[in-house]
Amino acid sequence: MTVKKGEKLSATVETVGLSQREFLTIFLLHSLRIKANYPRAIHQDLKNTFTGKVHSYDYLCKISNTLVESNHLSLYTNKGRNYYQITEKGKELYIWYQENFLERFSEVKKVIDRFMFDLRGSGENPPVVYELPEEYRSYFSKIISVKDLVRYVTLKAAFTKKPIYMGEIGDLLKNQFGWIASNGYLYDLSHEMEENGLLVGRWESEKRTKRYLRITDEGQHHYKQIADSAAFQVQEIQKYMASVVMFLKEKSY
């Protein structure tokens, strides 16, 4: 997916792999662990923390009341105002969300941080100690356009090292970003980039085992657009995931 000029692309809770119900449940449990609060104040905190989407006040109240019915929250009145308060059962549910979501979000965010650092030259760049676990790769592919990322990395490499072959790109993705794509995907994408005139290739020998690629004038022309598109997407996802990880990382009391 490439963002066209003037087009806006914002991250949503669905983008980072949470349903709206799950997201609001986690936010409520996290917020009310800190202190009991009334609905309007909770909703304002939500808007201040997550600016990428308009969150319905009515739906927030609906989820809150559902949690009251399930005994994860309790409801009391003070000076004519209703307050929600987390229960012991609610604290246990929050811990369950930490155990089931925090590791996945944290590991994927490391890969996203590395791509963002490469794209913009700033921010966190956690060292690659191991590859993104296999069970998280499909999730990573769902929340971001891996096609744009691989096209960006390929064209950047073609600018700085001539010629290249897709096996090198696979190693680069693994060693620099801690994420890998299948060889089949990489070669299919390189074939598509050749068809679109971004790259031109030649076989190393008649055995056709290694195809060397060079960037074309067309590829150089579109490189910045592809890089900007990838950076915009990664930045939006990064901001949202950073906020979710932040409140899932906090210790439970």
Secondary structure, 3 states (H helix, E strand, C coil): CCCCCCCCCCCCCCCCCCCHHHHHHHHHHHHHHHCCECHHHHHHHHHHHCCCCCCCHHHHHHHHHHHHHCCCEEEEEECCEEEEEECHHHHHHHHHHHHHHHHHHHHHHHHHHHHHHHHHCCCCCCCCCCCCCHHHHHHHHHHCCHHHHHHHHHHHHHHHCCCECHHHHHHHHHHHHCCCCCHHHHHHHHHHHHHCCCEEEEECCCCCCCEEEEECHHHHHHHHHHHHHHHHHHHHHHHHHHHHHHHHHCCCC
